Amino acid sequence: MTDHGTSDLAGRLRRTLADHLVRDGCLTDPAWRAAVEAVPREVFLGSAVTGPTGHGDR
């Protein structure tokens, strides 16, 4: 089952990352921006990183 709250947060974070990369001039190609926004990097991290616990952790 997918946690839509976590999924929505991950999508917002990817868009924020893309915004920063565009603003810094590091991301100029619209296709690469779309990839940054679409690819769920958290899937590749596995247990190396824990997600929010709901207790104010980040």
mmJSON file of the N, C-alpha and C atoms, coordinates in Angstrom:
{"data_MODEL":{"atom_site":{
"group_PDB":["ATOM","ATOM","ATOM","ATOM","ATOM","ATOM","ATOM","ATOM","ATOM","ATOM","ATOM","ATOM","ATOM","ATOM","ATOM","ATOM","ATOM","ATOM","ATOM","ATOM","ATOM","ATOM","ATOM","ATOM","ATOM","ATOM","ATOM","ATOM","ATOM","ATOM","ATOM","ATOM","ATOM","ATOM","ATOM","ATOM","ATOM","ATOM","ATOM","ATOM","ATOM","ATOM","ATOM","ATOM","ATOM","ATOM","ATOM","ATOM","ATOM","ATOM","ATOM","ATOM","ATOM","ATOM","ATOM","ATOM","ATOM","ATOM","ATOM","ATOM","ATOM","ATOM","ATOM","ATOM","ATOM","ATOM","ATOM","ATOM","ATOM","ATOM","ATOM","ATOM","ATOM","ATOM","ATOM","ATOM","ATOM","ATOM","ATOM","ATOM","ATOM","ATOM","ATOM","ATOM","ATOM","ATOM","ATOM","ATOM","ATOM","ATOM","ATOM","ATOM","ATOM","ATOM","ATOM","ATOM","ATOM","ATOM","ATOM","ATOM","ATOM","ATOM","ATOM","ATOM","ATOM","ATOM","ATOM","ATOM","ATOM","ATOM","ATOM","ATOM","ATOM","ATOM","ATOM","ATOM","ATOM","ATOM","ATOM","ATOM","ATOM","ATOM","ATOM","ATOM","ATOM","ATOM","ATOM","ATOM","ATOM","ATOM","ATOM","ATOM","ATOM","ATOM","ATOM","ATOM","ATOM","ATOM","ATOM","ATOM","ATOM","ATOM","ATOM","ATOM","ATOM","ATOM","ATOM","ATOM","ATOM","ATOM","ATOM","ATOM","ATOM","ATOM","ATOM","ATOM","ATOM","ATOM","ATOM","ATOM","ATOM","ATOM","ATOM","ATOM","ATOM","ATOM","ATOM","ATOM","ATOM","ATOM","ATOM","ATOM","ATOM","ATOM"],
"id":[1,2,3,4,5,6,7,8,9,10,11,12,13,14,15,16,17,18,19,20,21,22,23,24,25,26,27,28,29,30,31,32,33,34,35,36,37,38,39,40,41,42,43,44,45,46,47,48,49,50,51,52,53,54,55,56,57,58,59,60,61,62,63,64,65,66,67,68,69,70,71,72,73,74,75,76,77,78,79,80,81,82,83,84,85,86,87,88,89,90,91,92,93,94,95,96,97,98,99,100,101,102,103,104,105,106,107,108,109,110,111,112,113,114,115,116,117,118,119,120,121,122,123,124,125,126,127,128,129,130,131,132,133,134,135,136,137,138,139,140,141,142,143,144,145,146,147,148,149,150,151,152,153,154,155,156,157,158,159,160,161,162,163,164,165,166,167,168,169,170,171,172,173,174],
"type_symbol":["N","C","C","N","C","C","N","C","C","N","C","C","N","C","C","N","C","C","N","C","C","N","C","C","N","C","C","N","C","C","N","C","C","N","C","C","N","C","C","N","C","C","N","C","C","N","C","C","N","C","C","N","C","C","N","C","C","N","C","C","N","C","C","N","C","C","N","C","C","N","C","C","N","C","C","N","C","C","N","C","C","N","C","C","N","C","C","N","C","C","N","C","C","N","C","C","N","C","C","N","C","C","N","C","C","N","C","C","N","C","C","N","C","C","N","C","C","N","C","C","N","C","C","N","C","C","N","C","C","N","C","C","N","C","C","N","C","C","N","C","C","N","C","C","N","C","C","N","C","C","N","C","C","N","C","C","N","C","C","N","C","C","N","C","C","N","C","C","N","C","C","N","C","C"],
"label_atom_id":["N","CA","C","N","CA","C","N","CA","C","N","CA","C","N","CA","C","N","CA","C","N","CA","C","N","CA","C","N","CA","C","N","CA","C","N","CA","C","N","CA","C","N","CA","C","N","CA","C","N","CA","C","N","CA","C","N","CA","C","N","CA","C","N","CA","C","N","CA","C","N","CA","C","N","CA","C","N","CA","C","N","CA","C","N","CA","C","N","CA","C","N","CA","C","N","CA","C","N","CA","C","N","CA","C","N","CA","C","N","CA","C","N","CA","C","N","CA","C","N","CA","C","N","CA","C","N","CA","C","N","CA","C","N","CA","C","N","CA","C","N","CA","C","N","CA","C","N","CA","C","N","CA","C","N","CA","C","N","CA","C","N","CA","C","N","CA","C","N","CA","C","N","CA","C","N","CA","C","N","CA","C","N","CA","C","N","CA","C","N","CA","C","N","CA","C","N","CA","C","N","CA","C"],
"label_alt_id":[null,null,null,null,null,null,null,null,null,null,null,null,null,null,null,null,null,null,null,null,null,null,null,null,null,null,null,null,null,null,null,null,null,null,null,null,null,null,null,null,null,null,null,null,null,null,null,null,null,null,null,null,null,null,null,null,null,null,null,null,null,null,null,null,null,null,null,null,null,null,null,null,null,null,null,null,null,null,null,null,null,null,null,null,null,null,null,null,null,null,null,null,null,null,null,null,null,null,null,null,null,null,null,null,null,null,null,null,null,null,null,null,null,null,null,null,null,null,null,null,null,null,null,null,null,null,null,null,null,null,null,null,null,null,null,null,null,null,null,null,null,null,null,null,null,null,null,null,null,null,null,null,null,null,null,null,null,null,null,null,null,null,null,null,null,null,null,null,null,null,null,null,null,null],
"label_comp_id":["MET","MET","MET","THR","THR","THR","ASP","ASP","ASP","HIS","HIS","HIS","GLY","GLY","GLY","THR","THR","THR","SER","SER","SER","ASP","ASP","ASP","LEU","LEU","LEU","ALA","ALA","ALA","GLY","GLY","GLY","ARG","ARG","ARG","LEU","LEU","LEU","ARG","ARG","ARG","ARG","ARG","ARG","THR","THR","THR","LEU","LEU","LEU","ALA","ALA","ALA","ASP","ASP","ASP","HIS","HIS","HIS","LEU","LEU","LEU","VAL","VAL","VAL","ARG","ARG","ARG","ASP","ASP","ASP","GLY","GLY","GLY","CYS","CYS","CYS","LEU","LEU","LEU","THR","THR","THR","ASP","ASP","ASP","PRO","PRO","PRO","ALA","ALA","ALA","TRP","TRP","TRP","ARG","ARG","ARG","ALA","ALA","ALA","ALA","ALA","ALA","VAL","VAL","VAL","GLU","GLU","GLU","ALA","ALA","ALA","VAL","VAL","VAL","PRO","PRO","PRO","ARG","ARG","ARG","GLU","GLU","GLU","VAL","VAL","VAL","PHE","PHE","PHE","LEU","LEU","LEU","GLY","GLY","GLY","SER","SER","SER","ALA","ALA","ALA","VAL","VAL","VAL","THR","THR","THR","GLY","GLY","GLY","PRO","PRO","PRO","THR","THR","THR","GLY","GLY","GLY","HIS","HIS","HIS","GLY","GLY","GLY","ASP","ASP","ASP","ARG","ARG","ARG"],
"label_asym_id":["A","A","A","A","A","A","A","A","A","A","A","A","A","A","A","A","A","A","A","A","A","A","A","A","A","A","A","A","A","A","A","A","A","A","A","A","A","A","A","A","A","A","A","A","A","A","A","A","A","A","A","A","A","A","A","A","A","A","A","A","A","A","A","A","A","A","A","A","A","A","A","A","A","A","A","A","A","A","A","A","A","A","A","A","A","A","A","A","A","A","A","A","A","A","A","A","A","A","A","A","A","A","A","A","A","A","A","A","A","A","A","A","A","A","A","A","A","A","A","A","A","A","A","A","A","A","A","A","A","A","A","A","A","A","A","A","A","A","A","A","A","A","A","A","A","A","A","A","A","A","A","A","A","A","A","A","A","A","A","A","A","A","A","A","A","A","A","A","A","A","A","A","A","A"],
"label_entity_id":["1","1","1","1","1","1","1","1","1","1","1","1","1","1","1","1","1","1","1","1","1","1","1","1","1","1","1","1","1","1","1","1","1","1","1","1","1","1","1","1","1","1","1","1","1","1","1","1","1","1","1","1","1","1","1","1","1","1","1","1","1","1","1","1","1","1","1","1","1","1","1","1","1","1","1","1","1","1","1","1","1","1","1","1","1","1","1","1","1","1","1","1","1","1","1","1","1","1","1","1","1","1","1","1","1","1","1","1","1","1","1","1","1","1","1","1","1","1","1","1","1","1","1","1","1","1","1","1","1","1","1","1","1","1","1","1","1","1","1","1","1","1","1","1","1","1","1","1","1","1","1","1","1","1","1","1","1","1","1","1","1","1","1","1","1","1","1","1","1","1","1","1","1","1"],
"label_seq_id":[1,1,1,2,2,2,3,3,3,4,4,4,5,5,5,6,6,6,7,7,7,8,8,8,9,9,9,10,10,10,11,11,11,12,12,12,13,13,13,14,14,14,15,15,15,16,16,16,17,17,17,18,18,18,19,19,19,20,20,20,21,21,21,22,22,22,23,23,23,24,24,24,25,25,25,26,26,26,27,27,27,28,28,28,29,29,29,30,30,30,31,31,31,32,32,32,33,33,33,34,34,34,35,35,35,36,36,36,37,37,37,38,38,38,39,39,39,40,40,40,41,41,41,42,42,42,43,43,43,44,44,44,45,45,45,46,46,46,47,47,47,48,48,48,49,49,49,50,50,50,51,51,51,52,52,52,53,53,53,54,54,54,55,55,55,56,56,56,57,57,57,58,58,58],
"pdbx_PDB_ins_code":[null,null,null,null,null,null,null,null,null,null,null,null,null,null,null,null,null,null,null,null,null,null,null,null,null,null,null,null,null,null,null,null,null,null,null,null,null,null,null,null,null,null,null,null,null,null,null,null,null,null,null,null,null,null,null,null,null,null,null,null,null,null,null,null,null,null,null,null,null,null,null,null,null,null,null,null,null,null,null,null,null,null,null,null,null,null,null,null,null,null,null,null,null,null,null,null,null,null,null,null,null,null,null,null,null,null,null,null,null,null,null,null,null,null,null,null,null,null,null,null,null,null,null,null,null,null,null,null,null,null,null,null,null,null,null,null,null,null,null,null,null,null,null,null,null,null,null,null,null,null,null,null,null,null,null,null,null,null,null,null,null,null,null,null,null,null,null,null,null,null,null,null,null,null],
"Cartn_x":[0.844,0.0,0.888,0.537,1.314,0.825,1.756,1.418,1.423,0.232,0.137,0.757,0.728,1.371,2.862,3.491,4.925,5.215,4.382,4.558,4.441,3.45,3.267,4.457,4.943,6.103,7.323,7.544,8.69,8.602,7.425,7.24,7.518,7.045,7.307,8.794,9.461,10.905,11.674,11.246,11.91,11.698,10.499,10.244,11.067,11.189,12.009,13.467,13.963,15.327,15.5,14.559,14.642,14.634,13.796,13.762,15.124,15.747,17.071,18.115,18.083,19.059,18.883,17.642,17.391,17.88,17.528,17.926,19.448,20.144,21.604,22.275,21.478,22.026,22.58,22.329,22.856,21.946,20.711,19.731,19.052,19.417,18.898,18.025,18.117,17.362,16.036,14.907,13.596,13.443,14.086,13.99,14.68,15.82,16.514,15.714,15.086,14.253,13.117,12.499,11.416,11.919,13.136,13.708,13.965,14.512,14.761,13.461,12.397,11.105,10.427,10.731,10.008,10.672,11.994,12.694,12.718,12.114,12.059,13.382,14.32,15.642,15.577,14.555,14.478,14.379,13.88,13.786,15.181,16.16,17.513,18.276,17.792,18.498,18.224,17.072,16.725,16.806,17.413,17.477,18.585,19.314,20.388,19.835,18.578,17.947,16.57,16.196,14.863,13.986,12.738,11.778,11.276,10.397,9.826,9.055,9.169,8.497,7.147,6.882,5.659,5.834,7.068,7.348,8.219,8.118,8.9,10.301,10.65,11.969,12.022,13.192,13.38,14.451],
"Cartn_y":[-1.173,0.0,1.234,2.235,3.455,4.486,5.12,6.214,7.481,7.973,9.133,10.374,10.507,11.645,11.647,10.484,10.366,10.579,10.012,10.161,11.625,12.331,13.747,14.557,14.248,14.953,14.721,13.479,13.162,13.933,14.017,14.766,16.247,16.799,18.222,18.466,17.553,17.712,17.621,16.731,16.641,17.916,18.483,19.745,20.879,20.902,21.92,21.782,20.544,20.31,20.836,20.525,20.999,22.524,23.163,24.626,25.192,24.609,25.076,24.888,23.738,23.467,24.417,24.744,25.697,27.085,27.491,28.823,28.966,27.887,27.928,27.778,27.549,27.411,26.031,25.073,23.716,22.846,23.262,22.448,23.345,23.173,24.065,23.361,22.052,21.291,20.835,21.189,20.786,19.273,18.493,17.031,16.556,17.158,16.784,17.234,18.406,18.852,17.849,17.409,16.431,15.15,14.741,13.534,13.732,14.879,15.171,15.126,15.671,15.697,14.332,13.463,12.189,11.008,10.976,9.789,9.783,8.779,8.699,8.202,9.109,8.727,8.008,8.272,7.62,6.106,5.607,4.165,3.541,4.269,3.748,3.757,4.513,4.633,3.471,2.866,1.73,2.054,1.177,1.358,2.32,2.886,3.829,5.118,5.408,6.634,6.265,6.865,6.627,7.809,7.553,8.604,9.251,10.235,10.905,9.921,10.096,9.188,9.72,10.995,11.604,12.206,12.192,12.725,13.975,14.695,15.915,15.683,14.423,14.122,14.541,14.815,15.127,14.264],
"Cartn_z":[0.0,0.0,0.0,-0.81,-0.925,0.076,0.764,1.662,0.825,0.505,-0.378,0.231,1.538,2.188,1.947,2.084,1.837,0.36,-0.498,-1.933,-2.345,-1.802,-2.109,-1.619,-0.435,0.114,-0.767,-1.183,-2.034,-3.348,-3.927,-5.173,-4.987,-3.876,-3.597,-3.403,-2.726,-2.521,-3.837,-4.728,-6.037,-6.846,-6.789,-7.499,-6.9,-5.583,-4.927,-5.334,-5.397,-5.852,-7.272,-8.154,-9.538,-9.579,-8.766,-8.71,-8.325,-7.313,-6.866,-7.965,-8.617,-9.671,-10.854,-11.193,-12.271,-11.856,-10.661,-10.169,-10.124,-9.775,-9.693,-11.062,-12.094,-13.436,-13.744,-12.864,-13.045,-13.901,-14.063,-14.772,-15.798,-17.068,-18.106,-19.135,-19.221,-20.208,-19.595,-20.22,-19.683,-19.516,-20.364,-20.238,-18.965,-18.632,-17.394,-16.178,-16.263,-15.148,-14.917,-15.999,-15.88,-15.224,-15.568,-14.969,-13.478,-13.104,-11.681,-10.904,-11.5,-10.819,-10.779,-11.726,-11.844,-11.152,-11.121,-10.616,-9.088,-8.47,-7.009,-6.426,-6.214,-5.707,-4.367,-3.578,-2.263,-2.392,-3.5,-3.729,-3.784,-4.311,-4.452,-3.133,-2.156,-0.887,0.052,-0.102,0.731,2.214,2.984,4.429,4.857,3.908,4.251,4.85,4.536,5.031,5.559,6.658,7.177,6.843,6.647,6.34,7.613,7.45,8.614,9.496,10.782,11.708,12.178,11.886,12.371,13.753,14.267,15.582,15.506,14.384,14.233,13.713,13.425,12.873,11.418,10.946,9.531,8.971],
"occupancy":[1.0,1.0,1.0,1.0,1.0,1.0,1.0,1.0,1.0,1.0,1.0,1.0,1.0,1.0,1.0,1.0,1.0,1.0,1.0,1.0,1.0,1.0,1.0,1.0,1.0,1.0,1.0,1.0,1.0,1.0,1.0,1.0,1.0,1.0,1.0,1.0,1.0,1.0,1.0,1.0,1.0,1.0,1.0,1.0,1.0,1.0,1.0,1.0,1.0,1.0,1.0,1.0,1.0,1.0,1.0,1.0,1.0,1.0,1.0,1.0,1.0,1.0,1.0,1.0,1.0,1.0,1.0,1.0,1.0,1.0,1.0,1.0,1.0,1.0,1.0,1.0,1.0,1.0,1.0,1.0,1.0,1.0,1.0,1.0,1.0,1.0,1.0,1.0,1.0,1.0,1.0,1.0,1.0,1.0,1.0,1.0,1.0,1.0,1.0,1.0,1.0,1.0,1.0,1.0,1.0,1.0,1.0,1.0,1.0,1.0,1.0,1.0,1.0,1.0,1.0,1.0,1.0,1.0,1.0,1.0,1.0,1.0,1.0,1.0,1.0,1.0,1.0,1.0,1.0,1.0,1.0,1.0,1.0,1.0,1.0,1.0,1.0,1.0,1.0,1.0,1.0,1.0,1.0,1.0,1.0,1.0,1.0,1.0,1.0,1.0,1.0,1.0,1.0,1.0,1.0,1.0,1.0,1.0,1.0,1.0,1.0,1.0,1.0,1.0,1.0,1.0,1.0,1.0,1.0,1.0,1.0,1.0,1.0,1.0],
"B_iso_or_equiv":[0.0,0.0,0.0,0.0,0.0,0.0,0.0,0.0,0.0,0.0,0.0,0.0,0.0,0.0,0.0,0.0,0.0,0.0,0.0,0.0,0.0,0.0,0.0,0.0,0.0,0.0,0.0,0.0,0.0,0.0,0.0,0.0,0.0,0.0,0.0,0.0,0.0,0.0,0.0,0.0,0.0,0.0,0.0,0.0,0.0,0.0,0.0,0.0,0.0,0.0,0.0,0.0,0.0,0.0,0.0,0.0,0.0,0.0,0.0,0.0,0.0,0.0,0.0,0.0,0.0,0.0,0.0,0.0,0.0,0.0,0.0,0.0,0.0,0.0,0.0,0.0,0.0,0.0,0.0,0.0,0.0,0.0,0.0,0.0,0.0,0.0,0.0,0.0,0.0,0.0,0.0,0.0,0.0,0.0,0.0,0.0,0.0,0.0,0.0,0.0,0.0,0.0,0.0,0.0,0.0,0.0,0.0,0.0,0.0,0.0,0.0,0.0,0.0,0.0,0.0,0.0,0.0,0.0,0.0,0.0,0.0,0.0,0.0,0.0,0.0,0.0,0.0,0.0,0.0,0.0,0.0,0.0,0.0,0.0,0.0,0.0,0.0,0.0,0.0,0.0,0.0,0.0,0.0,0.0,0.0,0.0,0.0,0.0,0.0,0.0,0.0,0.0,0.0,0.0,0.0,0.0,0.0,0.0,0.0,0.0,0.0,0.0,0.0,0.0,0.0,0.0,0.0,0.0,0.0,0.0,0.0,0.0,0.0,0.0],
"pdbx_formal_charge":[null,null,null,null,null,null,null,null,null,null,null,null,null,null,null,null,null,null,null,null,null,null,null,null,null,null,null,null,null,null,null,null,null,null,null,null,null,null,null,null,null,null,null,null,null,null,null,null,null,null,null,null,null,null,null,null,null,null,null,null,null,null,null,null,null,null,null,null,null,null,null,null,null,null,null,null,null,null,null,null,null,null,null,null,null,null,null,null,null,null,null,null,null,null,null,null,null,null,null,null,null,null,null,null,null,null,null,null,null,null,null,null,null,null,null,null,null,null,null,null,null,null,null,null,null,null,null,null,null,null,null,null,null,null,null,null,null,null,null,null,null,null,null,null,null,null,null,null,null,null,null,null,null,null,null,null,null,null,null,null,null,null,null,null,null,null,null,null,null,null,null,null,null,null],
"auth_seq_id":[1,1,1,2,2,2,3,3,3,4,4,4,5,5,5,6,6,6,7,7,7,8,8,8,9,9,9,10,10,10,11,11,11,12,12,12,13,13,13,14,14,14,15,15,15,16,16,16,17,17,17,18,18,18,19,19,19,20,20,20,21,21,21,22,22,22,23,23,23,24,24,24,25,25,25,26,26,26,27,27,27,28,28,28,29,29,29,30,30,30,31,31,31,32,32,32,33,33,33,34,34,34,35,35,35,36,36,36,37,37,37,38,38,38,39,39,39,40,40,40,41,41,41,42,42,42,43,43,43,44,44,44,45,45,45,46,46,46,47,47,47,48,48,48,49,49,49,50,50,50,51,51,51,52,52,52,53,53,53,54,54,54,55,55,55,56,56,56,57,57,57,58,58,58],
"auth_comp_id":["MET","MET","MET","THR","THR","THR","ASP","ASP","ASP","HIS","HIS","HIS","GLY","GLY","GLY","THR","THR","THR","SER","SER","SER","ASP","ASP","ASP","LEU","LEU","LEU","ALA","ALA","ALA","GLY","GLY","GLY","ARG","ARG","ARG","LEU","LEU","LEU","ARG","ARG","ARG","ARG","ARG","ARG","THR","THR","THR","LEU","LEU","LEU","ALA","ALA","ALA","ASP","ASP","ASP","HIS","HIS","HIS","LEU","LEU","LEU","VAL","VAL","VAL","ARG","ARG","ARG","ASP","ASP","ASP","GLY","GLY","GLY","CYS","CYS","CYS","LEU","LEU","LEU","THR","THR","THR","ASP","ASP","ASP","PRO","PRO","PRO","ALA","ALA","ALA","TRP","TRP","TRP","ARG","ARG","ARG","ALA","ALA","ALA","ALA","ALA","ALA","VAL","VAL","VAL","GLU","GLU","GLU","ALA","ALA","ALA","VAL","VAL","VAL","PRO","PRO","PRO","ARG","ARG","ARG","GLU","GLU","GLU","VAL","VAL","VAL","PHE","PHE","PHE","LEU","LEU","LEU","GLY","GLY","GLY","SER","SER","SER","ALA","ALA","ALA","VAL","VAL","VAL","THR","THR","THR","GLY","GLY","GLY","PRO","PRO","PRO","THR","THR","THR","GLY","GLY","GLY","HIS","HIS","HIS","GLY","GLY","GLY","ASP","ASP","ASP","ARG","ARG","ARG"],
"auth_asym_id":["A","A","A","A","A","A","A","A","A","A","A","A","A","A","A","A","A","A","A","A","A","A","A","A","A","A","A","A","A","A","A","A","A","A","A","A","A","A","A","A","A","A","A","A","A","A","A","A","A","A","A","A","A","A","A","A","A","A","A","A","A","A","A","A","A","A","A","A","A","A","A","A","A","A","A","A","A","A","A","A","A","A","A","A","A","A","A","A","A","A","A","A","A","A","A","A","A","A","A","A","A","A","A","A","A","A","A","A","A","A","A","A","A","A","A","A","A","A","A","A","A","A","A","A","A","A","A","A","A","A","A","A","A","A","A","A","A","A","A","A","A","A","A","A","A","A","A","A","A","A","A","A","A","A","A","A","A","A","A","A","A","A","A","A","A","A","A","A","A","A","A","A","A","A"],
"auth_atom_id":["N","CA","C","N","CA","C","N","CA","C","N","CA","C","N","CA","C","N","CA","C","N","CA","C","N","CA","C","N","CA","C","N","CA","C","N","CA","C","N","CA","C","N","CA","C","N","CA","C","N","CA","C","N","CA","C","N","CA","C","N","CA","C","N","CA","C","N","CA","C","N","CA","C","N","CA","C","N","CA","C","N","CA","C","N","CA","C","N","CA","C","N","CA","C","N","CA","C","N","CA","C","N","CA","C","N","CA","C","N","CA","C","N","CA","C","N","CA","C","N","CA","C","N","CA","C","N","CA","C","N","CA","C","N","CA","C","N","CA","C","N","CA","C","N","CA","C","N","CA","C","N","CA","C","N","CA","C","N","CA","C","N","CA","C","N","CA","C","N","CA","C","N","CA","C","N","CA","C","N","CA","C","N","CA","C","N","CA","C","N","CA","C","N","CA","C","N","CA","C","N","CA","C"],
"pdbx_PDB_model_num":[1,1,1,1,1,1,1,1,1,1,1,1,1,1,1,1,1,1,1,1,1,1,1,1,1,1,1,1,1,1,1,1,1,1,1,1,1,1,1,1,1,1,1,1,1,1,1,1,1,1,1,1,1,1,1,1,1,1,1,1,1,1,1,1,1,1,1,1,1,1,1,1,1,1,1,1,1,1,1,1,1,1,1,1,1,1,1,1,1,1,1,1,1,1,1,1,1,1,1,1,1,1,1,1,1,1,1,1,1,1,1,1,1,1,1,1,1,1,1,1,1,1,1,1,1,1,1,1,1,1,1,1,1,1,1,1,1,1,1,1,1,1,1,1,1,1,1,1,1,1,1,1,1,1,1,1,1,1,1,1,1,1,1,1,1,1,1,1,1,1,1,1,1,1]
}}}
